[in-house]
Amino acid sequence: MHVIFLLVGGRESPGVQLKALARIARLTKHGELVAGLRGARSPAEALRVIEREEAREDELASPARPAGG
């Protein structure tokens, strides 16, 4: 099974589509998102996979906080 992402938007804000495409590229880089989507048995499960991978990406992107502070 293939996973295809479709981005639709207006001409007045092409930056939004580019940001979304960049986010998709980061999320699919390691393969967990695509594997999770392929294994999803319902739209709700697919959404949970996306949310989980977004949270993981956000956690990796945020600067580490020093211990105790």
Backbone as CSV, one residue per row, in Angstrom:
resi,resn,N_x,N_y,N_z,CA_x,CA_y,CA_z,C_x,C_y,C_z
1,MET,0.844,-1.168,0.000,0.000,0.000,0.000,0.893,1.237,0.000
2,HIS,0.482,2.234,-0.742,1.198,3.501,-0.789,0.457,4.520,0.063
3,VAL,1.198,5.470,0.604,0.604,6.567,1.354,0.836,7.827,0.537
4,ILE,-0.248,8.542,0.250,-0.174,9.765,-0.549,-0.738,10.915,0.272
5,PHE,-0.032,12.026,0.290,-0.500,13.221,0.974,-0.933,14.226,-0.077
6,LEU,-2.107,14.812,0.094,-2.627,15.800,-0.833,-2.717,17.131,-0.103
7,LEU,-2.051,18.135,-0.643,-2.113,19.480,-0.075,-2.930,20.354,-1.005
8,VAL,-3.908,21.033,-0.451,-4.752,21.928,-1.232,-4.776,23.272,-0.521
9,GLY,-4.589,24.335,-1.281,-4.614,25.659,-0.683,-4.748,26.731,-1.737
10,GLY,-4.937,27.926,-1.266,-5.113,29.054,-2.171,-3.796,29.633,-2.642
11,ARG,-3.865,30.342,-3.734,-2.674,30.987,-4.297,-2.150,32.114,-3.412
12,GLU,-3.022,32.671,-2.607,-2.638,33.824,-1.792,-1.712,33.474,-0.631
13,SER,-1.568,32.192,-0.319,-0.713,31.817,0.807,0.104,30.564,0.490
14,PRO,1.001,30.636,-0.493,1.795,29.450,-0.843,2.746,29.020,0.275
15,GLY,3.096,29.937,1.155,3.990,29.599,2.265,3.402,28.551,3.190
16,VAL,2.093,28.562,3.341,1.430,27.593,4.212,1.621,26.183,3.664
17,GLN,1.455,26.033,2.348,1.633,24.716,1.738,3.085,24.253,1.860
18,LEU,4.022,25.165,1.690,5.437,24.794,1.814,5.774,24.357,3.238
19,LYS,5.221,25.057,4.221,5.443,24.666,5.620,4.838,23.295,5.901
20,ALA,3.647,23.055,5.363,3.006,21.748,5.556,3.814,20.646,4.888
21,LEU,4.293,20.905,3.689,5.111,19.917,2.979,6.407,19.623,3.734
22,ALA,7.024,20.665,4.292,8.244,20.477,5.086,7.949,19.625,6.324
23,ARG,6.806,19.885,6.952,6.422,19.109,8.141,6.209,17.637,7.774
24,ILE,5.512,17.397,6.674,5.294,16.023,6.215,6.625,15.343,5.936
25,ALA,7.546,16.062,5.307,8.866,15.487,5.003,9.591,15.093,6.291
26,ARG,9.537,15.954,7.305,10.193,15.625,8.579,9.532,14.426,9.244
27,LEU,8.204,14.389,9.216,7.483,13.305,9.878,7.701,11.953,9.198
28,THR,7.905,11.967,7.901,8.068,10.696,7.178,9.523,10.267,7.049
29,LYS,10.429,11.081,7.511,11.860,10.818,7.344,12.303,9.476,7.928
30,HIS,11.779,9.111,9.067,12.242,7.892,9.740,11.355,6.677,9.481
31,GLY,10.218,6.864,8.840,9.392,5.734,8.437,8.309,5.299,9.406
32,GLU,8.340,5.755,10.651,7.334,5.310,11.614,5.942,5.801,11.232
33,LEU,5.846,7.028,10.712,4.545,7.562,10.327,3.926,6.726,9.211
34,VAL,4.686,6.470,8.178,4.165,5.708,7.041,3.787,4.294,7.470
35,ALA,4.635,3.665,8.266,4.325,2.313,8.745,3.059,2.322,9.598
36,GLY,2.930,3.317,10.453,1.736,3.420,11.289,0.479,3.648,10.473
37,LEU,0.577,4.502,9.456,-0.584,4.750,8.599,-0.967,3.511,7.809
38,ARG,0.021,2.784,7.366,-0.269,1.546,6.621,-0.950,0.520,7.505
39,GLY,-0.638,0.522,8.780,-1.227,-0.438,9.701,-2.532,0.012,10.330
40,ALA,-2.905,1.269,10.124,-4.127,1.801,10.725,-5.352,1.101,10.140
41,ARG,-6.284,0.769,10.999,-7.489,0.058,10.572,-8.715,0.968,10.469
42,SER,-8.551,2.248,10.838,-9.676,3.181,10.763,-9.119,4.600,10.624
43,PRO,-9.948,5.538,10.186,-9.495,6.934,10.131,-9.071,7.455,11.505
44,ALA,-9.781,7.062,12.542,-9.436,7.503,13.893,-8.054,6.990,14.295
45,GLU,-7.760,5.756,13.945,-6.449,5.192,14.256,-5.360,5.906,13.455
46,ALA,-5.636,6.228,12.201,-4.677,6.966,11.380,-4.399,8.333,11.990
47,LEU,-5.436,9.002,12.478,-5.259,10.305,13.118,-4.408,10.187,14.372
48,ARG,-4.618,9.136,15.150,-3.787,8.924,16.353,-2.327,8.719,15.980
49,VAL,-2.072,8.013,14.900,-0.697,7.798,14.431,-0.061,9.139,14.079
50,ILE,-0.783,9.960,13.343,-0.264,11.275,12.958,0.009,12.127,14.187
51,GLU,-0.933,12.163,15.114,-0.759,12.955,16.331,0.433,12.470,17.152
52,ARG,0.612,11.160,17.249,1.741,10.599,17.994,3.061,11.010,17.360
53,GLU,3.150,10.909,16.040,4.389,11.257,15.359,4.653,12.755,15.396
54,GLU,3.594,13.578,15.344,3.777,15.020,15.481,4.308,15.362,16.868
55,ALA,3.764,14.735,17.895,4.229,14.984,19.262,5.683,14.573,19.406
56,ARG,6.051,13.444,18.825,7.434,12.978,18.873,8.364,13.964,18.169
57,GLU,7.951,14.443,17.004,8.755,15.413,16.249,8.899,16.719,17.028
58,ASP,7.814,17.178,17.640,7.867,18.404,18.436,8.803,18.246,19.622
59,GLU,8.766,17.081,20.243,9.636,16.812,21.386,11.107,16.817,20.965
60,LEU,11.404,16.238,19.826,12.775,16.206,19.324,13.254,17.595,18.908
61,ALA,12.342,18.432,18.434,12.704,19.754,17.940,12.870,20.766,19.061
62,SER,12.257,20.522,20.220,12.349,21.489,21.306,13.704,21.368,21.999
63,PRO,14.250,22.503,22.426,15.543,22.449,23.100,15.461,21.697,24.422
64,ALA,16.494,20.956,24.713,16.558,20.183,25.950,16.640,21.154,27.142
65,ARG,15.918,20.819,28.186,15.959,21.645,29.398,16.958,21.045,30.368
66,PRO,17.724,21.907,31.031,18.678,21.379,32.008,17.949,20.731,33.186
67,ALA,18.573,19.714,33.760,17.995,19.017,34.900,17.817,19.971,36.067
68,GLY,16.646,19.903,36.712,16.380,20.718,37.884,16.007,22.152,37.553
69,GLY,15.790,22.481,36.278,15.526,23.874,36.000,14.451,24.061,35.070
